[in-house]
C-alpha cells in the first residue's frame, strides 16, 4: 500500500511566513498595543526628545560662549521676547502633533523677523537728523541710535530664522511635512 505524501507549499514568501502556526507576524511598534496610546506614541516622543535635545545642546553652547542673551539685551522693542514666546508655543504644538499650528507659527516667525527688521530700521532713521550732527555728543547719539536700531533689526531676524529652522526640522523629521 503506497501512501502519497502531498505537500501544500505556499507560493509566496509572505504566505509561508504567515501560514506557520508557531510564528507570530510582526507588527509595527505603534500598532503593537492598540489599546495603549502611550506605547503607540513612544517612537514619536523619542524622536521629539532627540531632535530637541540636540537643539538644547546648541543653546547651551551659545550660552557658554555668552551669545544666548545678546539678542534680548540689544532689543529695546521687545520683538525678541515675542518671537521666543511664539516659538515655544509652536514647540508645544509640535509635541501635540498639531501640524497646522506649527505651520502657521513658522510662517508667523518669518513675518515677525521681517517686522523686527523694519522696526529696527525705523528706530535707526527716526533718531537721525541733520541738526544732531553739529557736535561730538550729538554724533555719539546718532551712532548709538544706529547701533540700537541695527541690533533690533538683525537680532529679531536671526531669532526668527533660527526658530523657523528649528520648527521646520521638527515638522520634517517627525511628520514629514513642510512648515
C-alpha positions in Angstrom: 0.0 0.0 0.0 1.6 3.2 -1.1 0.7 6.4 0.6 1.3 9.5 -1.3 2.8 12.5 0.5 1.1 15.7 -0.6 2.8 18.9 0.3 0.9 22.2 0.3 3.7 24.7 0.0 2.7 28.3 -0.1 3.8 30.1 -3.2 4.9 33.5 -1.9 7.3 34.3 0.9 4.6 36.2 2.8 2.2 33.3 2.7 5.0 31.0 4.0 5.7 33.3 6.9 2.1 33.7 8.0 1.0 30.2 7.3 3.1 28.7 10.1 1.2 28.5 13.4 4.3 28.8 15.5 5.4 32.1 14.0 3.6 35.3 15.0 3.6 38.0 12.5 5.5 41.2 13.4 3.6 44.4 13.7 5.0 48.0 13.8 5.6 49.3 17.3 2.9 51.9 17.1 0.3 49.2 16.4 1.6 46.7 18.9 -0.8 47.8 21.6 -3.9 49.4 20.0 -5.5 49.8 23.5 -2.4 51.7 24.9 -2.0 55.1 23.2 1.1 55.8 25.3 3.0 52.9 23.8 1.8 53.9 20.4 3.2 57.4 20.9 6.6 56.3 22.2 8.5 56.4 18.9 7.3 60.0 18.2 8.2 61.3 21.6 11.6 59.6 21.5 12.4 61.3 18.2 11.0 64.6 19.5 13.3 64.3 22.5 16.4 63.5 20.5 15.8 66.4 18.0 15.1 68.9 20.7 17.9 67.8 22.9 20.3 68.5 20.1 18.8 72.0 19.8 19.1 72.5 23.6 22.8 71.4 23.4 23.3 74.1 20.7 21.6 76.6 23.0 23.8 75.5 25.9 26.9 76.1 23.7 25.7 79.6 22.8 25.1 80.3 26.5 28.6 79.1 27.4 30.0 81.5 24.8 27.9 84.3 26.1 25.8 84.6 23.0 22.5 83.4 24.2 21.2 86.6 25.8 22.7 89.1 23.4 19.6 89.5 21.3 17.4 90.2 24.3 19.9 92.8 25.7 20.1 94.6 22.3 16.4 94.6 21.6 14.6 97.6 23.1 11.4 96.9 21.2 10.6 93.5 22.8 10.3 91.7 19.5 12.8 89.1 20.5 10.6 88.1 23.5 7.6 87.9 21.3 9.4 85.7 18.8 10.6 83.5 21.6 7.1 83.1 23.1 5.7 82.2 19.7 8.5 79.7 19.1 7.8 78.0 22.5 4.1 77.8 21.8 4.8 76.3 18.4 7.1 73.7 20.1 4.2 72.7 22.3 2.1 72.4 19.1 4.8 70.0 17.8 4.6 67.9 20.9 0.8 67.8 20.4 1.3 67.0 16.7 -0.8 70.0 15.7 0.9 70.5 12.4 -1.4 73.2 11.2 -0.5 75.4 14.2 3.2 74.6 13.7 3.0 75.7 10.0 1.1 78.9 11.0 3.7 79.7 13.8 6.6 79.0 11.5 5.3 81.4 8.9 4.4 84.0 11.6 8.0 83.8 12.8 9.3 84.7 9.4 7.0 87.7 9.3 7.9 88.8 12.8 11.5 88.7 11.8 10.8 91.0 8.9 8.7 93.3 11.1 11.6 93.4 13.6 14.0 94.3 10.8 11.7 97.1 9.6 11.1 98.3 13.2 14.9 98.4 13.9 15.5 100.4 10.7 12.7 102.8 11.6 14.2 103.3 15.1 17.5 104.0 13.4 16.2 106.5 10.9 13.9 108.3 13.4 16.9 109.3 15.6 18.9 110.7 12.7 18.7 114.3 11.7 21.0 116.9 10.3 20.7 119.1 13.4 22.2 116.3 15.6 25.4 116.2 13.6 26.5 119.6 15.0 28.6 118.4 17.9 30.5 115.3 19.0 27.9 114.5 21.7 25.2 114.6 19.1 27.3 112.4 16.8 27.6 109.9 19.6 23.8 109.9 19.9 23.5 109.2 16.2 26.0 106.3 16.4 24.1 104.9 19.4 20.8 105.1 17.5 22.4 103.3 14.6 23.8 100.6 16.9 20.5 100.1 18.7 18.4 100.0 15.5 20.6 97.6 13.7 20.8 95.4 16.7 17.0 95.1 16.8 16.9 94.6 13.0 19.5 91.9 12.9 18.7 90.0 16.1 15.0 89.8 15.6 15.6 88.4 12.1 18.2 86.0 13.4 15.9 84.6 16.2 13.0 84.3 13.8 15.2 82.4 11.3 16.5 80.0 14.0 13.0 79.4 15.3 11.7 78.7 11.8 14.5 76.3 11.1 14.1 74.5 14.4 10.3 74.1 13.8 10.9 73.1 10.2 13.3 70.4 11.3 10.8 69.1 13.9 8.0 69.1 11.3 10.0 67.4 8.6 11.6 64.7 10.7 8.6 64.0 12.9 5.7 64.3 10.4 7.4 64.5 7.0 5.7 67.9 6.5 6.9 71.2 5.3 6.4 74.3 7.5 
